[in-house]
């Protein structure tokens, strides 16, 4: 359980970076001959950024959602 949050951030950031970098390169019309190398470069640039964003932002979003969900529960009880 101790490693759950860092492991989640690692897997989520990797999958998000892979998907988004591929979509952006595809939309930009990167030729097939260089797509794989450009995708690898884009992924390696994006992954640490997304990882840090998840590690730094996710706890705040989690707290915000705790507040919003608790607030909604109070309104539902009335």
C-alpha distances in whole Angstrom, upper triangle without the diagonal:
4,5,5,8,10,10,11,14,15,15,17,19,20,21,23,25,26,27,29,30,32,33,35,36,38,39,41,43,41,43,42,43,41,38,36,36,36,33,31,33,32,28,28,29,27,24,23,25,22,19,20,21,18,16,19,20,17,16,20,20,17,19,22,21,20,24,25,24,25,28,29,28,30,33,32,33,37
4,6,7,9,10,11,13,14,16,17,19,20,22,23,24,26,27,29,30,32,33,35,36,38,39,41,42,41,43,42,43,40,38,35,36,35,32,31,31,31,27,26,28,26,22,21,23,21,18,18,20,17,15,17,19,16,15,19,20,17,19,22,22,21,24,26,25,26,29,30,29,32,34,34,35,38
4,6,6,6,8,10,11,12,14,15,16,18,20,21,22,24,26,27,29,30,31,33,34,36,37,39,38,40,38,39,37,34,32,32,32,29,27,28,27,24,23,24,23,19,18,20,18,15,16,18,15,13,16,18,15,15,19,19,17,19,23,22,22,25,27,26,27,30,31,30,33,35,35,36,39
4,6,5,6,9,10,10,12,14,15,16,18,20,21,22,24,25,27,28,30,31,33,34,36,37,36,38,37,38,36,33,31,31,31,28,26,28,27,23,23,24,22,18,18,20,17,14,16,17,13,12,15,16,13,13,17,17,15,17,20,19,19,22,24,23,24,27,28,27,30,32,32,33,36
4,5,5,6,9,10,10,12,14,15,16,18,20,21,22,23,26,27,28,30,31,32,34,36,35,37,36,38,35,32,30,30,30,27,25,26,25,21,21,22,20,16,16,17,14,11,12,13,10,8,12,12,10,10,13,14,12,15,17,17,17,20,21,21,22,25,26,26,29,31,31,32,35
4,5,5,6,9,10,10,12,14,15,16,18,20,21,22,24,26,26,28,30,31,32,34,33,35,34,35,33,30,28,28,27,24,23,23,22,19,18,19,17,14,13,14,13,9,10,12,9,8,11,13,11,12,15,16,15,17,20,20,20,23,24,24,26,28,29,30,32,34,34,36,39
4,5,5,6,8,10,11,12,14,15,17,18,20,21,23,24,26,27,29,30,31,33,32,34,32,34,31,28,26,26,26,23,21,23,22,18,18,19,17,14,14,16,14,10,13,14,11,10,14,15,13,14,18,18,17,19,22,21,22,25,26,25,27,30,30,31,33,35,35,37,40
4,5,5,6,8,10,11,12,14,15,16,18,19,21,22,24,25,27,28,30,32,31,33,32,33,31,28,26,26,26,23,21,23,21,18,18,19,17,13,14,15,12,10,12,13,9,9,13,13,11,12,16,15,14,17,19,18,19,22,23,22,24,27,27,28,30,32,32,34,37
4,6,5,6,8,10,10,12,14,15,16,17,20,21,22,24,25,26,28,30,29,31,30,32,29,26,24,25,24,21,19,20,19,15,15,16,14,10,10,11,9,6,8,9,6,6,10,11,9,11,14,14,13,17,18,18,19,22,23,23,25,27,28,29,31,33,33,35,38
4,6,5,6,9,10,11,12,14,15,16,18,20,21,22,24,26,27,29,27,29,28,29,27,24,22,22,21,18,17,18,17,13,13,14,12,9,9,11,9,6,9,11,9,9,13,14,13,15,18,17,17,20,22,22,23,26,27,26,29,31,31,32,35,36,36,38,41
4,6,5,6,8,10,11,12,14,15,17,18,20,21,23,24,26,27,26,28,27,28,26,23,21,21,21,18,16,18,17,13,14,16,13,10,12,13,11,9,12,13,11,12,15,16,14,16,19,18,18,21,23,22,23,26,27,26,29,31,31,32,35,36,35,38,41
4,5,5,6,8,10,11,12,14,15,17,18,20,21,22,24,26,25,27,26,28,26,23,21,22,21,18,17,18,16,13,14,15,12,10,11,12,9,8,11,11,8,10,14,13,11,14,17,15,15,19,20,19,21,24,24,23,26,28,28,29,32,33,33,35,38
4,6,5,6,8,10,10,12,14,15,16,18,20,21,22,24,23,25,25,26,24,21,19,20,18,15,14,15,13,10,11,12,9,6,8,9,5,5,9,9,7,10,12,12,12,15,17,16,17,20,21,20,23,25,25,25,28,30,30,31,34,35,35,37,40
4,6,5,6,9,10,11,12,14,15,16,18,20,21,23,21,23,22,23,21,18,16,17,16,13,12,13,12,8,9,11,9,6,9,10,8,8,11,12,11,13,16,16,15,18,21,20,20,24,24,24,26,29,28,29,31,33,33,34,37,38,38,40,43
4,6,5,6,9,10,11,12,14,16,17,18,20,21,20,23,21,23,21,18,16,17,17,13,13,15,13,10,12,14,11,9,12,13,10,10,14,14,12,15,18,17,16,19,21,20,20,24,24,23,26,28,28,27,31,32,32,33,36,37,36,39,42
4,5,5,6,8,10,11,12,14,15,16,18,20,19,22,21,23,21,18,17,18,16,13,14,15,12,9,12,13,9,8,11,11,8,10,13,12,11,14,16,15,14,18,19,17,19,22,22,21,24,26,26,26,29,30,30,32,35,35,35,38,40
4,6,5,6,8,10,10,12,14,15,16,18,17,20,19,21,18,15,14,15,13,10,10,11,8,6,8,9,6,5,9,9,7,9,12,12,12,14,16,16,16,20,21,20,21,24,24,24,27,29,28,29,32,33,33,35,38,38,38,41,43
4,6,5,6,9,10,11,12,14,16,17,15,18,17,18,16,13,11,13,12,8,9,11,9,6,9,11,9,8,12,13,11,12,16,15,15,18,20,20,19,23,24,23,24,27,28,27,29,32,31,31,35,36,35,37,40,40,40,43,45
4,6,5,6,9,10,11,12,14,16,15,17,17,19,17,13,13,15,13,10,11,13,11,9,12,13,11,11,15,14,12,14,17,16,16,19,21,20,19,23,24,22,24,27,27,26,29,31,30,30,33,34,33,35,38,38,38,41,43
4,5,5,6,9,10,11,12,14,14,17,17,19,17,14,14,15,13,10,12,13,9,9,12,12,9,10,14,13,11,14,16,15,15,18,20,19,19,22,23,21,23,26,26,25,28,30,29,29,33,34,33,35,38,38,38,41,43
4,6,5,6,8,10,11,12,11,14,15,16,14,11,11,12,9,6,9,9,6,6,10,9,8,10,13,12,11,14,17,16,17,20,21,20,21,25,25,24,26,29,28,28,31,33,32,33,36,37,36,39,41,41,41,44,46
4,6,5,6,9,10,11,10,12,12,14,12,9,9,11,9,6,9,11,8,8,12,13,11,13,16,16,15,17,20,19,20,23,24,24,24,27,28,26,28,31,31,30,33,35,34,35,38,39,38,40,43,43,43,46,48
4,6,5,6,9,10,10,13,13,16,15,11,12,14,12,10,13,14,11,11,15,15,13,15,18,17,16,19,21,20,20,23,25,23,24,27,28,26,28,31,30,29,32,34,33,33,37,37,36,38,41,41,41,44,46
4,5,5,6,9,9,13,14,16,14,11,13,14,11,9,13,13,9,11,14,13,12,14,17,16,15,18,20,19,20,23,24,23,24,28,28,26,28,31,30,30,33,35,33,34,38,38,37,40,42,42,42,45,47
4,5,5,6,6,9,10,13,10,7,10,11,8,7,11,11,9,11,14,13,13,15,18,18,17,20,22,21,23,26,27,26,27,30,31,29,31,34,33,33,36,38,37,38,41,42,41,43,46,45,45,49,51
4,5,5,6,9,9,12,11,8,11,13,11,9,13,14,12,13,17,17,16,18,21,21,20,23,25,24,25,28,29,28,28,32,32,30,33,36,35,34,37,39,37,38,42,42,41,43,46,45,45,49,50
4,5,8,11,12,15,14,12,14,16,13,12,16,16,14,15,19,18,17,19,22,21,20,24,26,24,25,28,29,28,28,32,32,30,32,35,34,33,37,38,36,37,41,41,40,42,45,44,44,48,49
4,6,9,12,14,13,11,14,15,12,12,15,15,13,15,18,17,17,20,22,21,21,24,26,25,26,29,30,29,30,33,33,32,34,37,36,35,39,40,38,40,43,43,42,45,48,47,47,50,52
4,6,9,11,11,9,13,14,12,12,16,16,14,17,20,19,19,22,25,24,23,27,29,27,29,32,33,32,32,36,36,34,37,40,39,38,42,43,41,42,46,46,45,48,50,49,49,53,54
4,7,8,7,6,10,11,8,9,13,13,12,15,17,17,17,20,23,22,22,25,27,27,28,31,32,31,32,36,36,35,37,40,39,39,42,44,42,43,47,47,46,49,51,51,51,54,56
4,5,6,6,9,11,10,11,14,15,15,17,19,20,20,22,25,25,25,28,30,30,31,34,35,35,35,39,40,38,40,43,42,42,45,47,46,46,50,50,49,52,55,54,54,57,59
4,6,5,8,10,10,11,13,15,15,16,19,20,21,22,25,26,26,28,30,30,31,34,35,35,35,39,40,38,40,43,43,42,45,47,46,46,50,50,49,51,54,54,54,57,59
4,6,8,9,10,11,13,14,15,17,19,20,21,23,26,27,27,29,31,32,32,35,37,37,37,41,42,40,42,45,45,44,47,49,48,49,52,53,52,54,57,57,57,60,62
4,6,6,6,8,10,11,12,14,16,17,18,20,23,23,24,26,28,28,29,32,33,33,34,38,39,37,39,42,42,42,45,47,46,46,50,51,50,52,55,55,55,58,60
4,6,5,6,8,10,10,12,14,15,16,17,21,21,21,23,26,26,27,29,31,31,31,35,36,34,36,39,39,39,42,44,42,43,46,47,47,49,52,51,51,54,56
4,5,5,6,9,10,10,12,14,15,16,19,20,20,22,24,25,26,28,30,30,30,34,35,34,35,39,39,38,41,43,42,43,46,47,46,48,51,51,51,54,56
4,5,5,6,9,10,11,12,14,15,18,19,20,21,24,25,26,27,29,30,30,34,35,34,36,39,39,39,42,44,43,44,47,48,48,49,52,53,52,55,58
4,5,5,6,8,10,11,12,14,17,17,18,20,22,23,24,26,27,28,29,32,33,32,34,37,37,37,40,42,41,42,45,46,45,48,50,50,50,53,56
4,5,5,6,8,10,10,12,15,16,15,17,20,20,21,23,25,25,26,29,30,29,31,34,34,34,37,39,38,39,42,43,42,44,47,47,47,50,52
4,6,5,6,9,10,10,13,15,15,16,19,20,21,22,24,25,26,29,30,29,31,34,34,34,37,39,39,39,42,43,43,45,48,48,48,51,53
4,5,5,6,9,10,12,13,14,16,18,19,20,22,24,24,25,29,30,29,31,34,34,34,37,39,39,40,43,44,44,46,48,49,49,52,54
4,6,5,6,8,11,11,12,14,16,17,18,20,21,22,23,26,27,26,28,31,31,31,34,36,36,37,40,41,40,43,45,45,46,49,51
4,5,5,6,9,10,10,12,14,15,16,18,20,20,21,24,25,24,26,29,29,29,32,34,34,34,37,39,38,40,43,44,44,46,49
4,6,6,7,9,10,11,13,15,16,17,19,20,21,24,26,25,27,30,30,31,33,35,35,36,39,40,40,42,45,45,45,48,50
4,6,7,7,9,11,12,13,15,17,18,19,20,23,24,24,26,29,29,30,32,34,34,35,38,39,39,41,44,44,45,47,50
4,6,5,6,9,10,11,12,14,15,16,17,20,21,21,23,26,26,26,29,31,30,32,34,35,36,38,40,41,41,44,46
4,5,5,6,9,10,11,12,14,15,16,19,20,20,21,24,25,25,27,30,30,30,33,35,35,36,39,40,40,43,45
4,6,5,6,8,10,10,12,14,15,17,19,19,21,23,24,25,27,29,30,31,33,34,35,37,39,40,41,43,45
4,5,5,6,9,10,11,12,13,16,17,17,19,22,22,23,25,27,27,29,31,32,33,35,37,38,39,41,43
4,5,5,6,9,10,10,11,14,15,15,17,20,20,20,23,25,25,26,28,30,30,32,34,35,36,38,40
4,5,5,6,9,10,10,13,15,15,16,19,20,20,22,24,25,26,28,30,30,32,34,35,36,38,41
4,5,5,6,8,10,12,13,14,16,18,19,20,22,23,24,26,28,29,30,32,34,35,36,38,40
4,6,5,6,8,10,11,11,13,16,16,17,19,21,21,23,25,26,27,29,31,32,33,35,38
4,6,5,5,8,10,10,11,14,15,15,17,19,20,21,23,25,25,27,29,30,31,33,36
4,6,6,7,10,11,11,13,15,16,17,20,21,22,23,25,26,28,30,31,32,34,36
4,6,7,8,10,11,12,14,15,17,18,20,21,23,24,26,27,29,30,31,33,36
4,6,5,6,9,10,11,12,14,16,17,18,20,21,22,24,26,27,28,31,33
4,5,5,6,9,10,10,12,14,15,16,18,20,21,22,24,25,26,28,31
4,5,5,6,9,10,10,12,14,15,16,18,20,21,23,25,26,27,30
4,5,5,6,9,10,11,12,14,15,16,18,20,21,23,24,26,28
4,5,5,6,9,10,10,12,14,15,16,18,20,21,22,24,26
4,5,5,6,9,10,10,12,14,15,16,18,20,21,23,25
4,5,5,6,9,10,11,12,14,15,17,19,20,21,24
4,5,5,6,9,10,10,12,14,16,17,18,20,22
4,5,5,6,8,9,10,12,14,15,16,18,20
4,6,5,6,8,10,11,12,14,15,17,19
4,6,5,6,9,10,11,13,14,16,18
4,5,5,6,9,10,11,12,14,16
4,5,5,6,9,10,10,13,15
4,5,5,6,9,10,11,13
4,5,5,7,9,10,12
4,5,5,6,9,10
4,5,5,6,9
4,5,5,7
4,5,6
4,6
4
